[in-house]
Amino acid sequence: MDIASAASGFGSSRLLNYIPAALYQWMQRRVRARMGSPRILMLTTVGSDSGEPQTVALGYFEDGLDLVVTASNYGSDQHPTWYRNMSAHPQVGVQIEENFWEMVAFTASSSKRAQLRVRLATEDKLYGRYQQNTAREIPIILLRPVKPVLTGRI
């Protein structure tokens, strides 16, 4: 099942799991406190086994039209479930405040990863600590809009 199929039961005006503003703001405060990230998005993936939509809150930053997130899983030796889901079904839904986008998610290439690491040092202060706590290389994920965005900001 892809994102469009999963969203069809909710109508095209509401991509997947619309998070009401009050709940989104509450989640932002919790995630900001835990992750130290001022920018939060809600990422909806399709479960690799269940086929059901699953939504998580993640800190992010922008790189051109792409949004950048990390699959740190708090420095665990296992990839987060959302990353495994995204690998199986790269079509994802992204909510930032009350705005929705269908996006394609992919892991950054080694050259792009090297470029983004510099920004990660300032954008995600916990990334370095998480990388030290695990033997696995923490994936850096790019979320690219399916349709071109006309403004410079997503």
N, C-alpha and C positions, 0 to 999 in steps of 0.2 A: 504494500500500500504506500502511496506517495502522499506528500503534504496536501495536494489539491484534493485527492480522494478523501483523506481524513477530514479535511475542512468542509467537504460538501454538505455534511449534515448540519453545519452551522450557517450556511449561506455565504456568498462571496464577500459580503460586506464585513464579515467577522472571520478573520483567518484563524482557524483552529480554536485554541482556548483563549478567548478574550479575557484579559484580566481587568476587572473594574478598577477605576482610578484609585479608590481608597485602599484596596488590597495591594495594588501595585506600589503605592507610596509606602505602605507598611513594610512590604517586602524590600523595597529600596533601602529603608532605614536599617533593617536587619542585615542585609547583605553588605551595605556600606560599613556598618560597625564590624562585621566579621572579616571582610576582605580589605577594607580600607580604600575601596574604589569609589570615586564620586559618580561614575557613570555605570548604570545598570541596564541590562537588557534581559528580556525574557526570551529564551530560545526553546522552540518547540520542535522536537524530533519525532520520528515515527519509530516505535519500538522495534528493534531488529528481530525479536522473537514474537512479541505479542501483536505487532501491527497497530498498536494503540498509540495515540499522541501522548507525549510526555514533555512537560515543561520544567525548565530550570532557570534560575536567576544567575547571571554571570556579569562580572565586570568586563568592560570592553574599552577599546579606543579605536579611533578612525585612522585609516591609511588610504588616502584618496577616497574612493567610493566604497571601499571594503571596510568592514568592521573586523577587528582583531580580538580574539578571545584565546585563552589558554586552557588546555585540558590538564590542569595541575592536579586535581583531585586532592588538594591539600598536601601534596608531597607523597601520596600513597604510591606503592609499587604497582597498583592496578590503574588502568585507564578508567575515567568516569564512565558510567553507563551511557550518558548522552553522547560521548565520543564514539562508542561502539555503535550506537544507533545511527549517528551521523555518517559513519563509515559505510554502513549498509544502505542507508537512504540519505544521500546528500542534499535532497530538497528539504529545506527547513523553513520554519516560520519565525520571524523576529518581531517582537513588540518592544518599542521604546515609548514610554508613557502611553499615549492613546493611539499611536501610529503603528501600522503593521506593514511588513514587507515579506514577500516570498523571496527566499535567497537560496543560493547554492553554497554549500560549505565544502571546503577542501583544506587539507593540511599544507602548510607553507613548504615550498621547496627549500633545499638546504641554503641556497643563496639568499632567498627572501627571508629565511629564518635568521640568518646572520645579520641582515639589515634590520630586522624587527627587534632583535635582542637589545640593540642600543636603546630603542624606545621603551622596551619592557623595563629596563633599569629605572626609568623615571615614572612610567605609567602604571606599573604593577610591582609595587615594592616587595611583595611577598614571593614573587616568581623565583628570584634567586635562592631564597631560603628553601622553597619547595623543591627546586632542582637539586640542591645539596642533599636533601633528605631521601632521595630516591635514586635507584640505579637506572631507571628508564629515562629516556629523553622525553621531556614533557612536550607534547605536540602544541604547535602554534597554529591556530585555525583562522582562516580567512572566510568571511561571510560576504558573498557578492550578490548584489541585487539581481533578480532574474530579469527585470525590466530596467532600462536605464533610468537613472534618477536625474532630473533636470537641475536640481540645486546642488551646490557643493557640499551640502550637509545632509546626512541621512537622518 
